[in-house]
């Protein structure tokens, strides 16, 4: 007895992630143009380097938005799970892009150690404050989403925010001391923070691609919850993985001596209801009236 996904399971994202990404794209693009102008006027390599960072982030945010739009397309007979895995692919690209950004920041910091230049700290400070304000607004709209693409976009904006704070601190230091080495020192700190975020994102993305059990879900607890349903005599061949960041999938064989079809439907409905607490939105349950010997021995050893 199998259960198949319904269309509403594939339309769960709603307009909020897209609206948040559109706002973040608009603000980030605005910061990019402001920092290019400010960098040229002030002679600040920090602002010009951060502008290049912003341009790369605009591309990353557009990729995230495109992934969500594609993922909303309903399943077809040849693509039975739809396009949800596109999200993970884009998240991996964004993760590696963050590593590349870190490398560019370190390279730029090294160049500034070797060739310090005079900077108009007033213009540098003003543009950085505007950038910080815009980044904070973007983070507000992107924060708290379970969508992995929105999370990766949030990390990009977070890196921009930290970068803006660093530029502000460097501008203040230069204004009061005249020492331009503050800029490359803070740039290295930024790169280290970005690296930590990018490796975390890649670890989560690859765990989904390799179909590991979702983090934070205890398989033994899932099995116990299923076996505690009245009428269920055992559960085996349980496979749990994530289709994308917010859809967990489970396949399992359920052993039951119940022969009444209506009661079996009730058992299946109760199992699905209990699985919801583990954020399992789609499950395929195959009922059997005879438990295989190997599965019985495994269950007895576990008990």
C-alpha positions as CSV (number, residue, x, y, z in Angstrom):
1,X,0.0,0.0,0.0
2,X,1.8,3.2,-1.2
3,X,1.1,6.8,-0.8
4,X,2.0,9.5,-3.4
5,X,2.8,13.2,-3.0
6,X,0.1,15.8,-3.6
7,X,0.6,19.0,-5.6
8,X,0.2,21.2,-2.5
9,X,3.4,19.7,-1.1
10,X,5.2,21.3,-4.0
11,X,3.7,24.8,-3.6
12,X,4.8,25.5,0.0
13,X,7.3,28.3,-0.6
14,X,4.8,31.1,-1.2
15,X,5.7,34.7,-2.2
16,X,7.7,35.7,0.9
17,X,11.2,34.2,-0.1
18,X,10.9,35.8,-3.6
19,X,9.8,39.1,-2.2
20,X,12.7,39.1,0.3
21,X,15.2,38.2,-2.4
22,X,13.9,41.0,-4.7
23,X,14.3,43.5,-1.9
24,X,17.8,42.3,-1.2
25,X,18.8,42.4,-4.9
26,X,17.6,46.0,-5.2
27,X,19.4,47.2,-2.1
28,X,22.6,45.3,-2.9
29,X,22.7,46.7,-6.5
30,X,22.2,50.2,-5.1
31,X,25.1,49.7,-2.7
32,X,27.2,48.5,-5.5
33,X,26.8,51.7,-7.6
34,X,27.2,53.9,-4.5
35,X,30.5,52.1,-3.5
36,X,31.9,52.4,-7.0
37,X,31.2,56.1,-7.0
38,X,32.5,56.5,-3.5
39,X,35.6,54.5,-4.2
40,X,36.5,56.5,-7.2
41,X,36.0,59.8,-5.4
42,X,37.8,58.8,-2.2
43,X,40.6,56.7,-3.7
44,X,39.6,53.9,-1.3
45,X,40.5,50.4,-2.6
46,X,38.4,49.1,0.3
47,X,35.2,50.6,-1.2
48,X,36.1,49.5,-4.7
49,X,36.9,46.0,-3.5
50,X,33.7,45.8,-1.5
51,X,31.8,47.1,-4.6
52,X,33.2,44.1,-6.5
53,X,32.0,41.9,-3.7
54,X,28.5,43.5,-3.9
55,X,28.4,42.8,-7.7
56,X,29.2,39.1,-7.1
57,X,26.5,39.0,-4.4
58,X,23.9,40.5,-6.8
59,X,24.7,37.6,-9.1
60,X,24.4,35.1,-6.2
61,X,21.1,36.6,-5.1
62,X,19.7,36.4,-8.7
63,X,20.8,32.7,-8.8
64,X,18.9,32.0,-5.5
65,X,15.8,33.8,-6.8
66,X,16.0,31.8,-10.1
67,X,16.4,28.5,-8.2
68,X,13.2,29.2,-6.1
69,X,11.2,30.1,-9.3
70,X,12.3,26.9,-11.0
71,X,11.7,24.8,-7.9
72,X,8.0,26.0,-7.8
73,X,7.3,24.1,-11.0
74,X,5.1,21.1,-10.3
75,X,6.3,17.5,-10.8
76,X,5.8,15.9,-14.2
77,X,5.6,12.3,-15.2
78,X,9.3,12.3,-16.1
79,X,10.3,14.5,-13.1
80,X,8.3,13.1,-10.3
81,X,9.9,15.2,-7.5
82,X,9.8,18.5,-9.5
83,X,12.8,20.8,-9.4
84,X,13.5,21.1,-5.7
85,X,17.1,19.8,-6.1
86,X,17.9,22.9,-8.1
87,X,18.0,24.7,-4.8
88,X,20.8,22.5,-3.5
89,X,22.8,22.9,-6.6
90,X,22.6,26.7,-6.5
91,X,23.4,26.6,-2.7
92,X,26.6,24.7,-3.5
93,X,27.6,27.2,-6.2
94,X,27.0,30.0,-3.7
95,X,29.1,28.3,-1.0
96,X,32.1,27.9,-3.3
97,X,31.5,31.6,-4.4
98,X,31.8,32.6,-0.8
99,X,35.2,30.8,-0.6
100,X,36.3,32.6,-3.7
101,X,35.3,36.0,-2.2
102,X,37.3,35.2,0.9
103,X,40.4,34.4,-1.3
104,X,39.9,37.7,-3.1
105,X,39.7,39.6,0.2
106,X,42.9,38.0,1.5
107,X,44.6,38.9,-1.8
108,X,43.4,42.5,-1.6
109,X,44.6,42.7,2.0
110,X,48.1,41.5,1.0
111,X,48.3,44.1,-1.8
112,X,47.4,46.9,0.7
113,X,50.1,45.8,3.1
114,X,52.6,46.2,0.3
115,X,51.2,49.3,-1.3
116,X,49.3,51.6,1.2
117,X,47.6,54.6,-0.4
118,X,46.1,57.8,0.9
119,X,42.3,57.7,1.4
120,X,39.6,60.3,1.9
121,X,38.2,58.9,5.1
122,X,35.1,61.2,5.1
123,X,33.7,59.9,1.8
124,X,34.7,56.4,2.7
125,X,32.9,56.6,6.0
126,X,29.7,58.1,4.5
127,X,29.4,55.5,1.8
128,X,30.1,52.6,4.2
129,X,27.4,53.8,6.6
130,X,24.9,53.9,3.8
131,X,25.9,50.4,2.8
132,X,25.6,49.1,6.4
133,X,22.1,50.5,6.7
134,X,21.0,48.9,3.4
135,X,22.6,45.5,4.4
136,X,20.8,45.5,7.7
137,X,17.5,46.0,5.9
138,X,18.3,43.2,3.5
139,X,19.2,40.9,6.5
140,X,15.9,41.7,8.2
141,X,13.9,40.4,5.1
142,X,16.1,37.4,4.6
143,X,16.5,36.3,8.2
144,X,14.8,33.2,9.6
145,X,13.9,31.3,6.4
146,X,14.4,27.5,6.3
147,X,14.9,27.7,2.5
148,X,18.6,26.8,1.8
149,X,18.8,29.3,-1.0
150,X,17.5,32.1,1.1
151,X,19.9,31.1,3.9
152,X,22.8,31.2,1.4
153,X,21.7,34.6,0.3
154,X,21.5,35.7,3.9
155,X,25.1,34.6,4.4
156,X,26.1,36.7,1.4
157,X,24.4,39.8,2.9
158,X,25.8,39.0,6.3
159,X,29.3,39.0,4.7
160,X,28.5,42.4,3.1
161,X,27.3,43.7,6.5
162,X,30.5,42.6,8.3
163,X,32.5,44.1,5.4
164,X,30.6,47.4,5.8
165,X,31.3,47.5,9.5
166,X,35.0,46.8,8.8
167,X,35.1,49.6,6.3
168,X,33.5,52.0,8.8
169,X,36.0,51.0,11.5
170,X,38.9,51.4,9.0
171,X,37.6,54.8,7.9
172,X,37.4,56.0,11.5
173,X,40.8,54.7,12.3
174,X,42.3,56.4,9.3
175,X,40.5,59.6,10.1
176,X,41.9,59.8,13.6
177,X,45.4,58.2,13.1
178,X,46.2,58.4,9.4
179,X,47.3,54.7,9.5
180,X,45.9,52.9,6.4
181,X,47.0,49.4,7.6
182,X,43.7,49.1,9.5
183,X,42.0,48.3,6.2
184,X,43.9,45.1,5.3
185,X,43.9,43.9,8.9
186,X,40.1,44.1,9.0
187,X,39.8,42.6,5.6
188,X,41.6,39.4,6.7
189,X,39.1,39.1,9.7
190,X,36.3,39.4,7.2
191,X,37.6,36.6,5.0
192,X,37.9,34.3,8.0
193,X,34.3,34.9,8.9
194,X,33.1,34.3,5.4
195,X,35.1,31.0,5.2
196,X,33.4,29.7,8.4
197,X,29.9,30.5,6.9
198,X,30.7,29.0,3.5
199,X,32.0,25.7,4.9
200,X,28.9,25.4,7.0
201,X,26.7,26.0,4.0
202,X,28.6,23.5,1.9
203,X,28.4,20.8,4.6
204,X,24.7,21.2,4.8
205,X,24.3,21.1,1.1
206,X,26.4,18.0,0.5
207,X,24.6,16.2,3.3
208,X,21.4,16.7,1.3
209,X,23.0,15.7,-2.0
210,X,24.4,12.5,-0.4
211,X,21.0,11.8,1.1
212,X,22.1,11.7,4.7
213,X,19.4,11.7,7.4
214,X,18.4,15.3,8.2
215,X,20.4,16.9,11.0
216,X,18.6,17.1,14.3
217,X,16.4,14.1,13.6
218,X,17.0,10.9,15.6
219,X,16.2,7.9,13.5
220,X,15.6,5.6,16.5
221,X,13.0,8.1,17.8
222,X,11.3,8.2,14.4
223,X,11.1,4.4,14.3
224,X,9.8,4.2,17.9
225,X,7.1,6.8,17.1
226,X,6.0,4.7,14.1
227,X,6.0,1.4,16.0
228,X,4.0,2.9,18.9
229,X,1.0,3.5,16.6
230,X,-1.7,0.9,17.6
231,X,-1.9,-1.8,15.0
232,X,1.8,-1.5,14.0
233,X,3.8,-4.6,14.8
234,X,7.1,-3.5,13.4
235,X,8.9,-1.2,11.0
236,X,11.8,-2.0,8.8
237,X,13.7,-0.8,5.6
238,X,13.4,2.8,6.9
239,X,15.1,5.4,4.7
240,X,15.0,9.0,5.7
241,X,16.6,11.9,3.7
242,X,15.9,15.5,2.6
243,X,14.7,16.4,-0.9
244,X,15.7,20.0,-0.3
245,X,16.1,22.2,2.8
246,X,12.5,22.1,3.9
247,X,11.1,18.8,2.6
248,X,12.1,15.6,4.4
249,X,11.2,12.3,2.8
250,X,10.7,8.8,4.3
251,X,10.3,5.3,2.9
252,X,9.4,2.4,5.2
253,X,7.9,-1.0,5.3
254,X,5.3,-1.4,8.0
255,X,4.4,-4.8,9.4
256,X,0.8,-5.2,10.6
257,X,-1.6,-8.1,11.0
258,X,-4.5,-5.8,10.4
259,X,-6.6,-7.0,7.5
260,X,-9.3,-4.4,7.4
261,X,-8.6,-1.8,4.7
262,X,-10.3,1.1,6.5
263,X,-8.3,0.4,9.7
264,X,-5.1,0.2,7.6
265,X,-5.9,3.6,6.2
266,X,-6.4,4.9,9.8
267,X,-3.0,3.4,10.8
268,X,-1.3,5.1,7.8
269,X,-3.0,8.4,8.6
270,X,-1.8,8.2,12.2
271,X,1.8,7.4,11.2
272,X,1.8,10.4,8.9
273,X,0.4,12.6,11.5
274,X,3.2,11.6,14.0
275,X,5.9,12.0,11.4
276,X,4.9,15.7,11.0
277,X,6.7,16.5,14.2
278,X,9.9,15.5,12.5
279,X,9.2,17.8,9.5
280,X,8.6,14.8,7.3
281,X,6.3,16.2,4.6
282,X,6.2,13.2,2.3
283,X,6.3,9.5,3.2
284,X,5.8,6.3,1.3
285,X,4.6,3.4,3.5
286,X,4.4,-0.2,2.3
287,X,2.3,-2.4,4.5
288,X,3.2,-6.1,4.9
289,X,1.3,-8.9,6.7
290,X,4.4,-11.0,7.2
291,X,7.6,-9.8,8.7
292,X,10.8,-11.2,7.2
293,X,13.1,-13.2,9.4
294,X,16.1,-10.8,9.1
295,X,13.9,-7.8,10.0
296,X,12.4,-9.6,13.0
297,X,15.8,-10.5,14.4
298,X,17.0,-6.9,14.0
299,X,14.0,-5.6,15.8
300,X,14.4,-8.1,18.6
301,X,18.1,-7.2,19.0
302,X,17.1,-3.5,19.1
303,X,14.5,-4.2,21.8
